[in-house]
Amino acid sequence: MRDLVEQRCAPIARDAPPLDESSINELLPQVDGWEKRDDHTIQRTFKFKDYYQTISFVNAVAWIVLHEDHHPDMLVSYNKCDISFSTHSVGGLSINDFICAAKINALPYES
């Protein structure tokens, strides 16, 4: 399998099933720091020293997800950003969630 960070998100049909538990368990170790929150979401919290670093990171994430056309929920505060991915069209997780998580993990990050 190609490295997740090298893959591109692709449109997923609305009637496509979400990833099964076995697939999720195979993909999750490939995105360090991300946790499965429920059957529908993976989440990670990124911490920073100040607001400027937080917003710089948020802008970099925005650029990535815009180009992948797969958008997360983000909660931004002074020195942290919580990011959650889910593929709403399938009602759960898809490969696109893990591709974007891997690309975000590839950003320069220092907590």
N, C-alpha and C positions, 0 to 999 in steps of 0.2 A: 504494500500500500504506500502511495506517495505520502510524504510528510504533509500534515494538515496545513501548515503555513504556505505550502506551494500550491494548494488547491484553490479553486474559485467557487464561490457560492453559485448555485444554479437554481432556477425557478423550481418549485416543488408543487406538484398538483394538489389541489384541495382535498382530493379523495385519497391521497397517499397516507399510509399509516405512519405514526411517529416511530422513532427508533425503539426497538425492543430493549429490555433490560440487559441482555447479553451484549448488544452493540454499544450501549451506553457504558457498561463496565469495561469494554475494550477501549473506548475513546477517552474516557475521563482521565486515565493516567497520562495521556498525551498532552493534557492542558494543566500544567502544574498550578496549584493554588485555587483552581476552580472546584466548587462543590456542587453536587446535585442537591437541590433544596427540596424538591418534590418530584413527582413524575413528569413535570412539565418545564422545569427550570434548572439552569446551571447559573451559579453566581460567584463573583469574586469581589473582594474589597481591596482597593489600592489606597495606600496611605502616603502622604506627602508632607514635606516640611512647611509648606505655606500655600496660600491660595493661588499664587502665580504658577507654581508647579502643577497644582491640581488642574487649573484651567488649560494649561499647555497640554497636559495629558488628555483632557476631555476633547480638545480640538484635534489631536492626533487620532483619537478613537473615532471621532466624527468623520474624519477623512477616510479612514479604513472602511467603516460600515457604509458610507455613502457609495464607495466604489464597489463594495460587495452587494449592495442593495439588500442588506439584512440588518435591521436596526434593533439595538438592545433597549431595555429600560435602564436609565441611569439616574442615580440619586447623587447629587453633587453637594458637598459642603466645603467648609474652609480648607481642610487638609485631608479629605478623602473622597473617593468616588466608588460607589457600589454599582456594579454592572451585572445585569441579569439578561440572559438570553433564553428565548423560547420561540418556537415556530408556531405562531397562532393559527396559521392555515391548516396545520395537521393536529392541533390540539396537544402538542407535546414537543419533544426534542427532535431535531433533524441534524444531519451532518453539517448544515450551514451554521448551526450554533457553535459547533466545535471548531469549524474552520475560522470563524471570526474570533473566538476565544484564543486560538493559537496565534493569530495575527496580532492580537492585542498583547499577548504575552511576549511577542518578539520586539515590542517597543522597548527602548531604553527605559529602565525603571529602577529606581533606588528608593527604598522606603526609609 
